[in-house]
């Protein structure tokens, strides 16, 4: 979150230097990979690879693709796809293949930084590229499918912000996939440690399955593409029975053997923090002024259930020593006195509201690189909480506060000091203040959902080490976390679980980004490292309250569509969610001040939707 209304620079995303990562997989100078010749019985399995039928069979991100009559390599048409600043113009199709078989992928391309590749191979996904092709040039690569692989995705893409590229005569040669058989029922269904409202499940993969359905008491409760899922929204101290089936294009298997689980007593998993079933969270500019004007604590409208004081900031980036004070009179002429501020906080709390200190923001870079900084953080944050009588803590680390050291590749067991020390510090605060302590987080999409594609500097280096860097913090603290509200704004396009890129500003972006949190996802595409789903009552959607508040403002009508889709399964558009979550906690806005500046449009829409 920012002191100013909106970010003036480009959205945060992976650097163009990430292209070096793909180059590192090829021998120097060998921009075109060689592949073995296809066998006599092999067929071209790509549909409309010459683009003679337009984009039939192809899907291009962000509407980036079209077909043209010139320049072409063969026939009368070719693909033209134009990258944007936050979109690499990926055009793809999914092809049926046989397990344990070898395939050759080829295409003729023209343009700067053109890529050709295949994903979902079940072995090692492949790609090849050319840096500069002034005329059509052939790219080829090959791969072998895994023992259970029945489909792969082939694709082309360019690079962010570069001119349009062209592709033509794409072929995938190898043995045809043949009829797809219904998969066998999954085996090995087992339950992890249940909380009062959620049960984690896992099972053994079924050959040929492209997805799984989880049943509770014979009723389907969610779909997933991985071999684990968390069923949420359960009652405490209650017995449940679960089964799983496998699905693919041929149909659904029989259900697995059932597993019975009894949920825990009490509120586990961070509890509700005393929040209403549907909560409205907002940031209050308490320590600074901007174009929205200063709002006194006593004047915060009753619609806001959680009020985050923005911001507590460190004395230096690495000190861990956090300070908070009210906006100076010279900057905010209508600022209240300390005594009035504290009295107004007590009045809000008496009315059932929660008031938290938010640490960080755009300017408050916090790097707990040492145990001394960790201890200073705990001590100084405790002092702020006790001075103002606050209910808890909001972590709004942005910029370069969190990044992953090279070699730190598993979000489940982080080793980077700034990550490990932050987790330790927050656990200390939670232990100090007990079950009633409210803990919320407001990361940007770059630090969370981008982790579906990229995590840290990657296995070969060269990626932005901040990619997905919030995931180990969220995961380690999920049993203490009251609410996660990712900032669905000031964001580049992000790939969703449908493997398509989604852009901010409309219902689709919020649906896809929230579905990832409530479904879980493999980190960096690694099915052995799945980030588990959060409970719906732990999740809110973060938005700018007005067009002045940040890039990616979403109109009230589009916000309503997103809520309808996620909580009711209606108004979803083209994106298919993996469940319906009536318990979704609510919305977060940057900010209370900007909403008041905009005549309370954001809060009024929330109240109208949830009947407050």
N, C-alpha and C positions, 0 to 999 in steps of 0.2 A: 504494500500500500504506500501511497505517495503523499508528500506534503502538497505538491502541485496537483492540478486537476487531472492532467493526463500526461503520459510519457511522450516526449518529443522525438526520441531516437527510435531506431528500428526495434521490433520485438526481439526478445532473447531467443536464440535458436542455435543449433549446432553451427560452428564455423564452416565456411566453405573448405577450409583445410581438412575437414573430415573426409574429403575426397581422397586424401592420401591413404586412408585406411584401405580402400578398395585397391589402390595401386600396390599396396604392400603385399597383396596376395599374389601378385604376378611378378615374374622375373623382370629385371630391368630391361626396358625397351620392348618387352613382349606384351604389347597392348592387346593383341588378338590371341586368345588361347587356342591351342590346337586340340582336336578331338578325334577319336577313332572314327573310321568310316562306318556308316550304318550298314546293318545286315540286309540281306536280300529280302527278308520278310518284313522289314521295318516299313512303317507308314508315316506320313506326315499327319500328326494329330492336332496341330494348331488349327483353330477355326478362323477363317477369314484372315489368314496371315498376310495376304496381299492387300488388304483393306479395300478390295473392290466393292464390297457391300457396306461401305461406310464404316462405322464403328460397331457393327453387329458382332456380338461376342466379346467386345472389349469394354473395359471400364476405366475411365481416366479421372484422376483426382481433380477436384475443383473445377470441373468443366474445361480442363486445359487442352483437351484433344479435339481434333477435327480431321477431316480428310481433304486432300488437295489433289489437283490434277498435274501439278508441277512443283518441285522436281520429283520425279518418280524413278524407281529402279527398274520395275517391270510392270506391265499392265497399264492401267489408266489412272490409278489412285495410289496414294501413300498417306501415312499418318503424319500429321503435323501437331506437335504438342509444345506448349509454351510455358516454361517455368515462371513462377512469380517469386517475390521476395521470401515467401514462407512456404512455397510449394515447388516440388521438383518435377511436376508434370508426369507422374507415374501412370502408365497405361498397362493394364494387366488382364489376363483371363486365366481361368482354372481349367485344367485339362485332366481327363481320366487316364491313368497309367496303370501299369502292373507292378506289383511288389518285386523287389530283387531284380530289377532290370536296368539296362543302360540306355541312356537317351542322349541325343545330340541336339543342342539348341543353337539356332543360327538366325541372323537377321542382317539386312543391309541398312546402314545408318548414315546420316549426314548431320553435322553440327558440332558444337563444342560440348565436351563432357557428356557423351551419350553412353548410357549403360544398358546392358542386356543381362538378364539373370533369371534364376528360378529359385523359388522358396517352397518350403513344406516338403522337401524331398525325402525326409526321414533319415537322411545321412548328413552330408555336408552341403548346405545351400551354396550355390555358385553365382558368380557374376563376373563380367568382363566389361571393359569400357575403352573408349578412345577419347583422347583429350581434344583433338582437333581433326575434323574430317571435312575438308572443303568440298569434296565430292563423295558420292556413296562409297562406303567401305564395309566389308563384311566382318561381323563379329561372330565368333562361335565359341561354345563351351560345352562341356558334357558333365553328366552326373549319373549316379546310380541311386535308385530308389531304395528305401528301407524295406524291411521284411513285412511291414503292415501298411505301406503307403499305397493308396489307390488314386490319389490326385495330387497334382502339383500346380503351383501358380507361376506362370511365366510373365515377364514384365520388361518394359523399357522405361527409362526415365532420364531426365536431364539433370541439371544442377541449379540450385537456387539463384534466381536473378539473372541467369544467362539467357541468350536469345533462344528462339524456337529451334527444336531439332526435328529431324525427319526420320522415319523408319518405314521399311517396306520388306515384303517377301520374308516374313518371319516364319520359321519352320521348327517343329519339334518332331524329330524322327526317332522311332523306337517301336517296340511292340505295343499294339493297341490294348487298352485297358480291359476290353470285353465287358460282359455283364457284371454289375456290382452285386454281390451277395449281401443279404442282411447280416449284420455282425452277430456274433455270439453274445450272450448275456455277460456283463462284467462279473469278475470274481474278486474275492479279497476285500469286499466292502468292510470298512472299519471306521470307527468313530474316535476322534481325538478327545481332548478334555473339554467337556461341556461347561459353558457359563450358564447363568440364570436364563439367558434368552437366546443362546446360539449353540449350535453343534457343528464342529468341523468334521467333514467326511473325506475319505480318500478310498481309492480302489485301483485295481489292476486294469491296464488298458486292454480293450478288445480289438483284435485284428480287423482292420478295415473300417473302424468307426471314425466318423468325422465330428461326433459330438456325443453328449450324454444328457440324460434327463434324470433328475432327482425327484423321488416321490416320498411324501410324508403321509403315512397312513393310507396309501393307495392313491393319493392326489398329487399330481405334478406340482412342484413348487418352484423349480428353476431349471434352466438349461445351462450347459457349460461346454466348452471345447476341451478343457483339461481333465485330469483325473483326480481332481479334488474340488471341493466346494464347501461353503459354510452356509447352513440353513439358519436364518435369523427370524426374529419376531416371535420367539417361543415363550411360553409361560414358565415361570420358575417352579421348581419342584414338581415337574410333570414328566410323565413317561411318553416317549414317542418311538415310532417304528419307521425306519427309512429303507428304501430300495433304490437301485439305479438301473437304468437301461441304456443301451448303446444305440446310436442312430447313424445312418448315412443315407445316400440318395435312394437306396433300395427300400428303406423302411426302418422300423424300430425292432430291437431284439426283445426277448422276454426279459422280465425284471430279474435282478439279482436276488440272491438270498437276503432276507431282511436282517437288519441289525437294530437292536433296541437300546435306547439311551434315556436316562433320566437327567433332566437339567438340574443345575445347582440351585441352592436356595439363595435368597438375597439378590442384590443388584449387580454383581460382577461386571467386568468389562468396562469399568469406568462409570457405570451407572448413568442416571439421567442428569445428575448434577442439580436436581430440583427444577429442571426446565419443564415447561408445558409440552404437551404432545407434539405441537408444531410451534417452533420458536423463530423469532426474527432477531437476527444478530446485526449489530452495527458498530462502526468505529466512530468515536467522538474525538474530534481534534481538540484535545485538552491542553497540549503543550505548545501549540503554534497556531497561526492564522494563515488562511489562504483566501482565494477568491470566494469561497463559500461562506465566509464569516464565522465568527466565534459563537458557539452555542453553550450556554451555561448548563451545568448538570441538571439543575432544577427545571430547565425548559425542554429537556429531552421528552418527546412525546411518549405516551404510555404504550404505544404499539411495540416499542423495542424491548425485548425480553432479556437480551444480553448486551451490555454496553462495554465495549473495549476501549480503554483509555489509550489514546495514541499520542506519543509513544514513550516507553522507557528506552533510553539509549545509553551505550557504554561511554565511559570516559575516554577510551581508545579502543581500537578494533579488537585487540587481544587481551585487554585488561579483565574482562568479565565483570567489571564494576558498573552496574546499571544504575542510572539516575533518572528521576522523574520530577518535574516541577510544572506548575501551571504556566500558561502563556504569559509573558511579561505584559504589563499594562501598556507599554509603548506600542506593542504589536497588537494587543487585544484590549481596547479601551473598556469594553464591557465585561472583562473577566471578573469573576467573583473572588472573594477572599478565600483563603485556605479553610477557615472555619465554616464558611457558607458551603464550600465545595464538599467538605466532609459531612456536613449535615444533610446535604442533598443526596449524597451516596446512601446514607442511612435511610432516608425517606424512600429511595428507589428500592432498596432491599426490603424494607417493610411492606412494599407493594408487590413483592415477589420477584423483583428483577435481580439479575446477577451483574456485578460490576467487576471487570478484570483489568489487570495491567497488561497491555500488549507490548512485547519487546521486539524491537527491530525496526521494521518499515524500510522504505527506500534508502534512507540515509543512515540508519542504525546498524551498520555492519557489526556482527558479533561472531568472533572466532574463538571458541574455548579450546585453544591449542595445548593448554597445560592444565595439570590438576590444580595449580594455584588459581588460574582463571576460572575453573569450574567452581572452586570453593568460594571465590569472590562473587560469582554469579548467584549462588545459593544464598549467601549472606545478604547481598544488596537487594535481591528481589524480595527476600523475606522482609527486609526493612520497609520496602515500599508497600507490600501487602498489609503489614501491621500498622504502618503510619496512617493509611487511608481506610483500613478496615475492609479490604477487598475480598472477593470470593474465589479468586484464582488467577490463572495465568493464560495468556494467549501468546503463542510463538509465531511471530511473523518475520522469520529470517529470510532475507532476500539477497540478491546480488551475489557476492562472493562469501557469504557467511558459511555456507555448507558446500563442500566439494569432497570428492573421494580420492584418496591416494592411489597411485598406480599399484595394481595388484589386489586392491580391495574390491572383490568381484561378487561377493555373496551378501545380499541385504540382510540375511538372517543372522550373520555373525560378522558385523563390521569391525574393522581394525583401525580406521582413520581416527586420530585423536579428537578432532573437532566434533565428530559424530558420537564417539564413545563417551566423551565428557559431557555433551549435551544430554544424552540419555541418562547418564548417572545423576546429573544435576536435577533434572526434572523428577526423577524417581525419589531423590532426597526431599524435594519440596512436597511431593505427594505424600510421602511417609510422614513428614512433619505436620501437615495440616489435616490428614485423614481423608475419609471417604467422601466428605462434602466438598473437597477441593475440586474446582472446575478447571479442566484443562482443555484448551482448544488450540487449533493450529490453522494457519492460513498460508500454505505454500502456493507457489505459482505452478502452472501445469508443467513447466519445464523440469521441475524437480520431482514430479509425481508421475503423471500419465505418460510423459515422454519415456519413462523407464520401460514401457512396453517394447520400445525399439532399441534404446541405448541405455547403458548403465555405466556411469563413470567414464574413464578414459578408454574402456573397452579392452578386449583380450590382446590387441596388438598396439594399443596406445593411439593417440591422435584424435580421440573424441574429447568433447568438453567434459572435464571431470565433474561438473556440477549436474550432469544429466541424471535424473532419478535419485539425486542425493538425499531427498527427504524420506525415501522409502524405508531405509533402516531405522530411522527415528520413529516414523509412524508405526512400523511393525513392532519394535521393541516396547513401545508405550501403548499399544492398542488396548491392553487391559486397564489402563489408567485414563485413556482418552475419552473425554466427554463428547467432543464434537470436532470434526474435520470439515473445514469449508475452503476447498481449493479455490483460488482466484481464477475464475473462468473469463479473464480479461487480460489486456496487455499481453496477449499470447499469440505466438505463431500458430499455424495450422498443426494439429496433432492427430496422429493415427489412432483410430478407435479399434475396438475388438473385431470390427468388420474388415479390418486391414485397408480402410479408406481414410483419407485425410479429412478432417472436419475443421471448419473455420468459425471463429467467434462471431457473436452478434445476433445469432438466431437460436431457436429452440433446439435445432439439431446438435449444436455444439454442447449444450448443457446436458442433453440426453445421452450423447455418446460418452462424454467425460464422466458423468455420474454413474452410468452403467458399468464403467471400468472399476470404480471403487466398490460397487455393490456386488459385482460378479467375481472380482479378482482377475489376475492376469499373470502370464509367465513374464518374468523380467528379462529384458533383452531377448525375448523369444525362446528362452530356455525352459522347456517344460518340466525340468527337474527343480526349478526355482520359481515357484508360483507365489506371488504376493496374494495372501488370502483376502477374501471379501471382508469389508467392514459391515457392521450391523447398520440397518437403515437409520436407526435413531442416533447413530454417530455421525451422520452425513448431512450437510447442508450445502446448497449451491451458492457460490460466491459471485456477485455481480456488481458492476458500478451502478450507483443509484440514479445517475443522470448522464447525459451526453458529455457534460463537463468533467465528470468524475474519473473517466478512464476510457481507453480504447476498448471497444467491444460492448458498448451499451446495448442492452436488449429491451425491446419495447414490452410494455405490460402484456400485450396480447401473446407475444412469443414466450414470455415467462410462464404464462398460463398454459400454453401448449406443452412446454417442458414438464410442468408439474402434472398435467393430465396424463402424459405418457408414462412418467415414472411411477405415479401413485395409482393410476387407474387403467393403464394400458391403452389409452385412447389418444388421438391426435399425435401419433408417433412419427408420421411422415415415412420416409424410406428406411430409417434405421430400425432394426429389430432388437429390442432390449432382451436381456437374458432373464428377466423376471419383472414382477410388478411389486412395488414396495410402498404400501400405504403408510408405513411408519417412517418414511423419510422425514427428517427432523424439520427442515424448513429452508430459509434463505439467509444469506449474509450480504450486507451491502457496505461498500465503501462509497459513501459514509453517511452517518446521521446528519452531518452538517450539509452535505451536498443534497440530501433528500429534502431537507427543510428549504434549501435554496430553490429546489424544484417543486415547491408546493406540496411536498409529501406524497408524490405520485407512487414511489416504490412501496412505502409502508401501507398506503391505502389499498394498493393492489393485493398485497399480502393479506391484509385484514379481510378484504372482500372474498378472497379465495378460501381461506381457512375459517371464515365465519367468526373472526375475533371481535 
